[in-house]
Amino acid sequence: MTSVRHIAVVCPRFADGATVGGAETLLRRLADRIAASGRQVTFLTTCAQNHHTWENNLPPGQKKVGALDVIYFPVDENRDISTFLRVQESISNRGAVTREDEEIWIKNSVNSQALCDHLKTQGNAYDCIIMGPYLFGLVFHAAQIFPDRTFLAPCLHDEPFAWLSIMKDLFGSVRGFLFNTEPERELARRLFGTPDERSAVVGMGLDVFDAHPESFGHKHGMTAPYLLYSGRREPLKGTPLLLDYMDAFRARTGRDVNVVLTGSGAYDVSPELAPHVLDVGFVSEQEKHEAMAGALAFIHPSVNESLGIVLLESWLARTPALVHARGEVLRWQCARSGGGVWFRHYPDFETALLRLMDDPPLRARMGEAGRAYVEREYAWSAVEARLWAALEILHQDR
Amino acid sequence: MTSRMKQESDSPLFTVHAPDVDVDALVREIQATVDRKMADGVYADARIARAERANLIHLQDEDQFLEFYLRCLRDVASVDISDFEIRERRRGLAPLLVRLKKLIWSLLKFYTYRLWSQQNQVNGLIVTAVETMDKKYTERIRALEARVRELEAQNSPSDDA
């Protein structure tokens, strides 16, 4: 591939240290791999680290991070946050929202005029511009500057924002799409009629690791089996459901199963369950992998995922998974890999968990199947092959 | 581009299923077990109604489960406000502490019984209203579905045509 030499990657936050998130991690890792292949990559992002406050707490300007040229731009501070939140609440509740409301919402979303100005003046230097996720004003406006060389990595979920009419404009204008999974591509096809000719399923590669299943338990003095959840703890990710289910599971079955949480975010837990929840917060990758390896099962109750990075990691740790049946992407991953089962409601959850607890050989087989699947489909060599092919084909046919 | 990209999208991007774990079959087995246990009343438990509070939005299409959920809700709607045995684990002062707790309870009960019993009435009325609405709309939807089928049958060309 020679035609795509200089690539810009646009993402509202740069995944570095404690700044994490699925889309941010995806775009950072893709950028790293593109740079490692000898192509020049400029990462355009904002000075914000916190996805709630969007405060500009990093200095603006250019910095070298590994092989990447990262340019930080300030988030616009003239947002009308109360208007933004008012419209967002209507959208979230699937209330009546006019086109004008949608435009007000995106205008007062997270934007960076400085980043857009950079693209307007320097954008010609980039052979292609990869950007995501789709629902930020920053991406929405940046995509309109050079739409014919913009590839959207939307990280699309079936959520109220995806149904806005302005999103049809966004998806209808860009050159191509880099989807994470087939269900995500299918959703875009359904919502926006995105043609297959302009899209590719790429995903993100994962490095294979080995972790000792007993290390985490030893370190934290845990003897009882545990379910693990890793990631942001918030209602959209299904954390309250997980804790309610585990509370009921312990009370109803009398089985001593703990819950281990890694990541960040506040949550409510009942006094009965609280002594059986171990919240280790942010941990190193190594410790997270050890926690995964030692878990009875990894639970991912979110229905809003476009890839499921932590699910794939848990399979690399040879741990089977329990996912919500309404999470199309995660259910698809489980069905294709053989590494996990899905539940519709508490009775399914209870029965599935009891089945996994009482059948260690089944757990082991599912864990191995999951690992083999990730090694096969999400090895960097496989992902890079898909990425190069997509960029080359989509770029050449401009 | 079209033909090349089409070729790419026709070729399998991913392979399907691990050879020795058929999770589709496993999930079907789990769901069959659940259906059986549900019919046996194993899940008629107020704790499940509470556990499902964050999941209700995802259960909109699960007719059978919603019916079951309403039954659970009926159990949980009536808060237990009756007297209970008052105990004290600390041995030394146990008789005194038990009497003190009984006194506190009788005072609390005097002030809160009316409130809680009214709350129970409200809970019961709400559950009844939801059940009635659910029944009414279920019947109406069934009637409409039957009517749609009837009209479709009338308008569709016969097999001979």
HADDOCK unambig.tbl for C-alpha pairs under 7 A between the chains (distance, minus, plus):
assign (segid A and resid 197 and name CA) (segid B and resid 2 and name CA) 5.61 0.50 0.50
assign (segid A and resid 197 and name CA) (segid B and resid 5 and name CA) 5.47 0.50 0.50
assign (segid A and resid 197 and name CA) (segid B and resid 6 and name CA) 6.23 0.50 0.50
assign (segid A and resid 240 and name CA) (segid B and resid 54 and name CA) 6.59 0.50 0.50
assign (segid A and resid 241 and name CA) (segid B and resid 54 and name CA) 5.32 0.50 0.50
assign (segid A and resid 241 and name CA) (segid B and resid 55 and name CA) 6.61 0.50 0.50
assign (segid A and resid 244 and name CA) (segid B and resid 51 and name CA) 4.71 0.50 0.50
assign (segid A and resid 245 and name CA) (segid B and resid 51 and name CA) 5.41 0.50 0.50
assign (segid A and resid 248 and name CA) (segid B and resid 47 and name CA) 5.98 0.50 0.50
assign (segid A and resid 248 and name CA) (segid B and resid 48 and name CA) 6.57 0.50 0.50
assign (segid A and resid 248 and name CA) (segid B and resid 51 and name CA) 6.35 0.50 0.50
assign (segid A and resid 326 and name CA) (segid B and resid 58 and name CA) 6.87 0.50 0.50
assign (segid A and resid 335 and name CA) (segid B and resid 17 and name CA) 6.56 0.50 0.50
assign (segid A and resid 335 and name CA) (segid B and resid 23 and name CA) 6.10 0.50 0.50
assign (segid A and resid 335 and name CA) (segid B and resid 24 and name CA) 6.47 0.50 0.50
assign (segid A and resid 336 and name CA) (segid B and resid 16 and name CA) 4.68 0.50 0.50
assign (segid A and resid 336 and name CA) (segid B and resid 17 and name CA) 4.36 0.50 0.50
assign (segid A and resid 337 and name CA) (segid B and resid 16 and name CA) 6.85 0.50 0.50
assign (segid A and resid 337 and name CA) (segid B and resid 17 and name CA) 5.02 0.50 0.50
assign (segid A and resid 337 and name CA) (segid B and resid 18 and name CA) 5.43 0.50 0.50
assign (segid A and resid 338 and name CA) (segid B and resid 17 and name CA) 5.75 0.50 0.50
assign (segid A and resid 338 and name CA) (segid B and resid 18 and name CA) 5.29 0.50 0.50
assign (segid A and resid 338 and name CA) (segid B and resid 21 and name CA) 5.29 0.50 0.50
assign (segid A and resid 338 and name CA) (segid B and resid 22 and name CA) 6.11 0.50 0.50
assign (segid A and resid 338 and name CA) (segid B and resid 23 and name CA) 5.39 0.50 0.50
assign (segid A and resid 340 and name CA) (segid B and resid 23 and name CA) 6.96 0.50 0.50
assign (segid A and resid 341 and name CA) (segid B and resid 23 and name CA) 6.24 0.50 0.50
assign (segid A and resid 341 and name CA) (segid B and resid 27 and name CA) 6.24 0.50 0.50
assign (segid A and resid 342 and name CA) (segid B and resid 27 and name CA) 6.98 0.50 0.50
assign (segid A and resid 346 and name CA) (segid B and resid 48 and name CA) 6.83 0.50 0.50
assign (segid A and resid 346 and name CA) (segid B and resid 52 and name CA) 6.74 0.50 0.50
assign (segid A and resid 347 and name CA) (segid B and resid 34 and name CA) 6.19 0.50 0.50
assign (segid A and resid 348 and name CA) (segid B and resid 30 and name CA) 6.68 0.50 0.50
assign (segid A and resid 348 and name CA) (segid B and resid 31 and name CA) 6.40 0.50 0.50
assign (segid A and resid 348 and name CA) (segid B and resid 34 and name CA) 6.27 0.50 0.50
assign (segid A and resid 351 and name CA) (segid B and resid 30 and name CA) 6.40 0.50 0.50
assign (segid A and resid 351 and name CA) (segid B and resid 34 and name CA) 6.99 0.50 0.50
assign (segid A and resid 352 and name CA) (segid B and resid 30 and name CA) 6.32 0.50 0.50
assign (segid A and resid 365 and name CA) (segid B and resid 21 and name CA) 6.97 0.50 0.50
assign (segid A and resid 366 and name CA) (segid B and resid 21 and name CA) 6.49 0.50 0.50
assign (segid A and resid 369 and name CA) (segid B and resid 18 and name CA) 5.57 0.50 0.50
assign (segid A and resid 377 and name CA) (segid B and resid 14 and name CA) 6.62 0.50 0.50
assign (segid A and resid 393 and name CA) (segid B and resid 1 and name CA) 6.55 0.50 0.50
assign (segid A and resid 397 and name CA) (segid B and resid 1 and name CA) 5.61 0.50 0.50
